[in-house]
Amino acid sequence: MILDILNELLSVKTNAKKAILAREINNGILEKVFDYAYSPFIRFGISHKTMPIRENGISNYSLDWALDQLDVIINRTVTGHAAINHLQNILNNISEDDSEVIRRIILKDLECNTACSLAKSTWGKKFDYRPPQMLSSAQSDKSIEWLVKNAKGDLVCELKADGARCMTEISNGDITSFTRNAKTFNGLVRIHKALLSVGITDIVIDGEIVYESGDGANRETGNGMVNRSINGIVPQEVANKFVYQVWDIIDLDFYRGQSKGQAKTLKERRKQLEAFVDAIRDQDCIEVIEQTTVKNLDEAKAVYKTYVNKGFEGIILKDDGSIWENKRSKSFVKFKEKFRVDVIVTGSYPHKKDPTKIGGLYIQTPCGTITSSAGSGLKDKQTDDDIQYPMESLDRTTLMQIADILPGRIIELEVNGITESNGNKSFFLPIIKAWRNDKNEANSYQEVLEIMNIQNISSGNS
């Protein structure tokens, strides 16, 4: 019985779950149950509130029959009350145990603490539910050079959003928002109502969900709120503070690869997106991401610096004539201008999970104008070289052993700029690169500004 297997999965840990699924690899009904329950592209439109209850049913048919009967709900041949009545009839004609399995499928939770990743390891790529998505290429001199050359001056800089990727599919009055890993967002009632108010269907909106509380909540708090929407039910008063920052609109058939004749350039899609958002009634929860037209790399760098000085992470440099594609596109490149600076170590702090290791270093410019902490770039595996040459090591364990002699040493960082909050300056996205055992002096604040080719952003100086 399928319900027995689900309950067995619930009762054991991960390795045992893998063994159970491996045992059931030829169980086609179990495979179908997992697919119907966890595929984000299979929807029933029936909630906890509208889910019917089995009424003194008789076991006339099998679970396999019941799964086949769900197809008319999935393909929307029957909808609304007709779908609920159809489901009621299914439940009344199968066993009590099988009706419980159907209930879990309809509510998209098999209640066995067994994720799609385990199903994928058993049954293969069928359970890789990642939706179609156009991703940006990583920054490199080569990728930027290729983009600038191929765009032929038709470039745009888009502000890099700072939330959770969200793709929203609107089709036949049905609307679903999901992450890049196919997890669904819960509680986006206000945002969905706004999107549906336009009355346009068969489209996909691409963007990110951010939390804007109005009370100065920091990035970590905001992302935590959004994650609650992904992992479970979020209070509506919280969800009402979510803002959908959008940057693309794609025709649904083209998005699904069912049409090759509707290709539109980024410029055309942007115009369509702006018209769509302009038609939304509640525009406070939907906003089009900022975009600036540039002709060359120097202009892109200037836009980037403007955003970094405002505390943003960076930009996505895009070919305005590019076509949407389901891949990591060479036409979109993350842009974070990086600089190398030498700073003084003033102290260290332990690793949160392992007190025998360094978590990171406290660093600053000689005058103390810029102060930061940095942990990215440190290593977690101690080698023979680390033990033999500890003064050159970036290993966390080794550094903890010599933590008392780290203050005063010079270290090289790779940074993306300078940020300022409440009058305090810090390096933006610092990455530790190497000890500068050859240097006794770090870069002054003024030298840092010169390295970054920016104007003095404060009355203070070195």
N, C-alpha and C positions, 0 to 999 in steps of 0.2 A: 504493500500500500504506500502511495506517495506521502501521505500524511505521516506515516511511521518514519519514513526516511527524513522528512523535514524535522521531526522531533528529535531524531537521532543526531542530526547535524547540530541542532541547538545545544545538545547536551555535552558536546566535546570541543576541544581546542583545535587550532588551525591545522596542525599536521594530521590529526585524526579526521578532520573534515575532508582534507585532500584524499585520504585513503578511502573514505566512504564514496566520494564522487568518482574516484578511479574504479571502484567496484561497480558503480552504476553507469559506467561510460556508455554501455549499449542500451541504456534505458531511455528510449526515445520520448516517452511521456514525461519523465522527469526533466529531460532537456527542454521540452516544449513548455513545461510549467515555469522553468527559470526564465526562458525567453519572453513569455507573455508577461511575467511579473516584472521583469527588470528592464526590458527594452523601453527607452524613452519615446520611441516612435510608435509604440502600441498603447493606445489610450482608450478608456472606456467611458469617461464622462460621468462616472458614478462615484459618489463620495461616501464617507462614513454615515452621513445623515440620510442619504437616499438608498443605501445598500439594503435590499430586501432580506428577509429572514426565511429560512426554509420552513415550510408549513406542513408538518406530518407527511414528509415526502416518502416516496416508494422508490426502491433501487431498480428502476426499469432500465437505466442506461449506465454506461461506463464513464469514467473521467475523460477518456479519449473522446467520446461523443460530446461531452460537455464543452471541451476545449474547441471542437469544431463549431459548436453552436455559438461560441463567442464571436466568431468572425463577422457576423452581421452587425454586431455592436462596434467592433473595431473599424470596419470600413464604412460605418455610419449609414448602413442601409436602414437600420432602426435607430432612433434617437429619443431623448427625453423620456416621457412616461412609457412609451412603447418599448424602449430599451430596458427600462426597469421591469416591466411586465414580462419581457422575454427572459430576462435573467431569473425572475421569480419562477418561471416555468422550468428553467434548467435545474435550479436548486431542488425543486419539488420532484424531480425525476432521477435524482442520483442519491447515493448514500450520504449519511450524515458526515462521514469523514471526507468524502470527495467534495461535499458542499463547503466544508471548511477550507479546503485547498482553493476552490474557486473564489471564496471570499478574500483570501489572502492575495490571490492574483489580481482581482479587481481593485483592491486597495494598494497594490504595488508594493507589498511587503510580505515575503514568505515567512517572516518571523523565525528565521533559523540562523541569524547572524552569519550568513554566508554570502559574501559579495560577488559581484560579477567577475572579479579577477580570478577567483577560484573556479568559477564556471568556465572561464576562458582557458584556464590551464587544463581543464578536462576535455572540453568540446571544441576548443579552437577559436579562431578569429571571429566567428559568428557573434561571440559575446564581447567583442571590442566595440562598444557602442559609441565611441567618440563621434560626435556629429561632424558633418563637413565644416571646415573652417579655414580661413585664410590667415596664416600666421606670418609674423615678421621674421626676417633673417637676422641673425646675430651680427653685431657690428664688427667690421674689420675694414682695413684699408681697401682690400680687394672688393668687398661687397659694396662699399660706398662708391668706389671708383666705377664699378660696373653700372650701378644705379644712375649716377650723375650722367654718365656717357649715354646710356640708353634712353633716359628721359628727355635729353636734348633741350634742357632748360624748362621743361614742363614739370616742375617739382612743387610739392607742398610739404609743409611741416605741420604735423598734428601733435598737439599736446599729448604726452603719454599719460593715459588715465591711471588712476591709483586705486583700483578696487578689484572686484571679482568679475572675470570675463562672463558675459551673459549674452546668449543668442536666443532670440524670441521668434518663434514660428507662429504665424497667424494664418489659419486655414479654415474656411467654412464656419466662421464664428468661434472656432476653438483656438485657444491661445496657450502656449506653454513656453516657459523660459528655462533654459538649461545651461549648465557650465560646459567648458571645453571637454570635460570628462563625462558628460551626459548625465550629471546629477541635476535634479530639478530644483528650482527655487520655490520656496513656499511663502505664502503670505503677501505676494506682490499684487494685492487686490487693487490698490490705487493706480499703480503703474499699468496694469493690464486694462483697467477701465479707461485710462487715458489713451492707450494705444488703440483700443477697439472703437473709441469715439470717432475716429476718422472715417471708419466704414470701409476701409480698404483691406482686402484679403489676399491670400496666396503670396505672402511676402515673408522675408526673414529680416529682422532688425538685429544688428550686431553692435555690441558696446560693452560697458561695464557698469555694475551696480556699485555705487558708493553710498556711504552713510553721511548725511549732513544734518547734524543735530541742532546746529545753531548755537550750541553752548561751548564750542571750541574743543570738542572731543578729538583726541589725537588719532593718528592713523591706525594704531593697534586696536584701539577701542572700536573704531569704525569697522575695520575688517572683521573683528570679532562678531559684531552685530550681523554683518552680511553672512558670515559663516553659519550663524545660527539659522538663517533662512535656508541655507543649503542642507544642513544636517537635520533639521527638524522644524517644528512650528515656532514662528517668531510672533510675539505680541503685535497686534495691529498698530498700536501706537508707536512701536519701533519701526515697523515696515513702512509706515506713512512718512518716515524721514529718509527713506531710500530715494536716491536720484539715479535715474538711468541715463548715463552719459553715452550717447550713441554716435557712431561714426560711419555706419554703412547700412545700406538697404539692398537686398538681393531678391529677385523674382524667385519664388519657391521652386518652380520647375527647373530653373537654371541651377539653383542651389543643390537640388537633388540629382543633378546630372541628367535630367529627363529632356532637356532642351538645349541645343547649342546655337539657336538662332536669336537669342535674346541678350547676347553679350553687350554690356554697357561699360563705358570707361568709368574710372573713379570720379572724374569730373561730372559725368552725367548722373551717376548714382548720388553724388553729393547734392546736386540740384534737386533730385527727386526726394532725398531725405529731408532737406530743409523745407520743402513744400509740405511734406508729410507732417513734420513737427509743427509747422505753422498752423496746421489745421486741427491740432490737438486742443481740446478744451482746457484741460488741467496741465498747463505747461510747466508748473513749478516742479513736477517730478520727472520731467523729460527735458534733456538739453543736448544740443548738438555739440560735440567736442570742438574746441577751438582749432582753427586751421589758418595757416598763413602761406600765401604763395611766394615762392622764392625761385631765383633763376640759377643759382650756383651754390657751391659748398660754403663759400664765405658768408653768404646771406643766411644759409641754414645755421651756421655756427652762431651768428648774431642772435637769431631767434632762440636757439638753444640757451644761450647765456641769459637772455631775458627771463626765460622760464625758471632756470636754476636759481637766479637771484631772487625769485619770488618763492622759492622753496619747493618747486616741482622737480620730478625725477629727470625728465628729459623729453625728447620728442621721438616721433616715428617719421622718418623721411620717406616720402612716397612719390611714385611716378603717377602724376595726375591722369595720364592716358592709359593706365594699366587696367586689365580686365580681371574680374574676380576669379580666383582659382582655389580649388580645394587642396592646398599644400602650403608649405613654408615658402613664401614667394620671395624672389629676388627683387621684386618691385617695391617691397616694404622693408625698410631696414631700421632697426632700433639705433638711435643716435644718442650716445653719451660721450661727450668729449672728455678725454682722460688726460690727467697731468701727473707728473712725477715730482714729488716734493720730499725734502728731508726734514724730519722733525725730532724733537727731544722726547724720550720716554721719561715720564714722571712717576710711573708706578704700574701695577698690574692688578688683576682681579681673577679669582678662581673660576673654573668652569662650573656651570650650574649643576651639571649632572655628575661630575667627577672632580672632587676637590684635589686630586693628585695632579691635575692638569691646569694650565693657564687658560682662562677664558678669553682674555684679551689684554691689551695694553692701554694705559692712559698716556696720551701724547699731547704736545702743544708746540707752538712756535716759541722761540726764545723769550719773546716779550710777554707771552701768555695771551696775546690777542685772540688767537684761535686755539681752542681746546677741544679735544675729542677723545673718544675711545675707539679702539679698532681691534677686531678679532678675526675678520675675514682674511684669509691668506695663510693662517697658521695651519700646521699639519697635525694629524692625529696618530701617526705611526712612527715610532722611534726607530732609527736605524743605527748601525755601527758608527757611521759618520757623525750622527748627532751626539753620540756618547764621546767620541774622540775629539770632536771640535764643537763643544757646546756654545762657544761665543759666535758661531756662525749659524747655529741651528734656529729653525722656526718651528720645531716640534713642541707641542704643548707640554708634554711630560718633562722634557729637558729644560724648558724655560721655567717651569715651576721649581725645579731643583736649584736654579740659579737666580730666582726671582729677586733676591736681596741685592744683586749687583746690576739689575737692569736699569734703574733710574739713572739718568744722565747720559745714557747711550743714544746714539743717533740711528734712526731707522728710516728707510725709504718707503714712502706710501705711493700708491696710485689712487688718485681721487678724481671725482667728477666736478668738483667746484667747491664753493663756500656757501653755507646757509647761515641764516641769522634768525634767532628766536628770542624774544624778550631781551634784546641787546647783547645776547651771547652768540659768538660766531663758532662754527664748527665745520669740519670738512664733510663734504657730501659723498657718501658711499666710499669710505676709505678702505683700501685693500693693502695689507702688509706685503711688501715685495722682498726686502733684503735688509740685513744690517749693514750700515755704512761704517765699518771698522776703520775705513781710510779717512774719516772725517771727524773733526772735533767740534764743528759748528754746524748748526742746523740752518735752514733757510729762514730769514727774517720774514715778518709779515709783508713788508714791502716787496721782498723778492718773490714771495708766493704770488702776490698780485701781478708782478711782472711776468712770471711763468705762465699765468693764466690769461695774460693780456687783457686784464680788466682794470677799471678805475678803482681807486680807493673807495670802499663801500662804508667807510666809517671815519669819524674825526680822529679816532685812535690810529696810531701807527707804530712802527717799530723803532 
